[in-house]
Amino acid sequence: DFKEQLIDCRIRYLSFLGVGHDIRFCGIIVHCADNSFKCHVFNCQPSCVQLCKNIEAACKLRYQKCLDAHPQPIKSVESPKSYGAQIKSLVESFWLGIK
């Protein structure tokens, strides 16, 4: 059971996480400060499932922190008029001077 740090990467710069056809392999792509990308491929025995779950959990936590830091006001949702209703309203306003 290894506890060795393999790479140092901030979750916010993680661009891709994928699992190969062989579940012992997974890869990540990281966006670097110099606007380049680095790819890392991991071979985990017997599978990379736990590694991917840990990375997924870190991504979800990062996303939730972003949502909490930048709350969006709740907007009321108006149902959009149908195309026919829009045309009718346009014609009525043109012919009848209704605004």
C-alpha positions in Angstrom: 0.0 0.0 0.0 1.9 3.1 -1.3 1.3 6.6 0.1 3.7 8.3 -2.3 2.8 11.5 -4.0 3.1 11.0 -7.8 2.3 14.5 -9.1 1.3 17.9 -7.7 -1.6 19.4 -9.6 -4.3 21.8 -8.6 -7.8 20.5 -9.4 -8.8 23.7 -11.0 -6.3 23.0 -13.8 -7.5 19.5 -14.4 -8.8 19.4 -18.0 -9.6 15.7 -18.5 -9.9 12.5 -16.5 -10.4 9.2 -18.4 -10.2 5.5 -17.8 -8.8 3.2 -20.5 -10.4 0.1 -22.0 -8.2 -1.7 -19.5 -9.4 -0.4 -16.1 -5.8 -0.7 -14.7 -5.0 2.5 -16.7 -6.3 6.0 -16.3 -5.1 9.4 -17.5 -5.4 13.0 -16.7 -4.6 16.2 -18.7 -3.5 19.3 -16.8 -3.5 22.8 -18.1 -0.2 24.4 -17.2 0.7 28.1 -16.5 2.6 28.4 -19.7 -0.6 27.5 -21.6 0.6 24.0 -22.4 -1.0 20.7 -21.4 0.6 17.8 -19.6 -0.7 14.3 -19.8 -0.2 11.8 -17.0 -1.1 8.1 -17.4 -1.3 5.9 -14.3 -1.2 2.1 -14.1 -3.0 1.0 -10.9 -3.3 -2.6 -9.7 -5.8 -4.2 -9.7 -7.8 -1.2 -11.1 -7.7 2.6 -11.1 -11.3 2.9 -9.8 -10.3 4.2 -6.3 -7.9 6.8 -7.8 -10.6 8.1 -10.2 -13.1 8.2 -7.4 -10.7 10.3 -5.3 -10.1 12.7 -8.2 -13.8 12.9 -8.9 -14.5 13.8 -5.2 -11.9 16.5 -5.3 -13.4 18.0 -8.5 -16.9 18.0 -6.9 -15.6 19.7 -3.8 -13.8 22.3 -5.9 -17.0 22.9 -7.9 -19.1 23.3 -4.8 -16.6 25.8 -3.3 -16.8 27.8 -6.5 -20.6 27.8 -6.3 -20.5 28.8 -2.6 -18.1 31.6 -3.3 -20.1 33.1 -6.2 -23.8 32.6 -5.4 -26.2 33.5 -8.2 -29.5 35.3 -7.5 -32.6 33.2 -8.1 -34.4 34.6 -11.1 -38.1 34.0 -11.7 -38.7 31.9 -14.8 -41.2 33.3 -17.2 -42.6 30.9 -19.7 -41.6 32.0 -23.2 -44.4 33.0 -25.6 -44.9 30.5 -28.4 -43.9 31.6 -31.9 -47.5 32.1 -32.9 -48.2 34.2 -29.8 -45.2 36.4 -30.6 -46.3 36.9 -34.2 -49.9 37.7 -33.0 -48.5 40.3 -30.5 -46.3 41.8 -33.2 -49.2 42.1 -35.7 -51.6 43.6 -33.0 -49.0 46.2 -32.0 -48.4 47.1 -35.6 -52.1 47.3 -36.7 -53.7 48.4 -33.5 -50.9 50.5 -32.0 -50.9 48.3 -28.9 -47.7 48.3 -26.8 
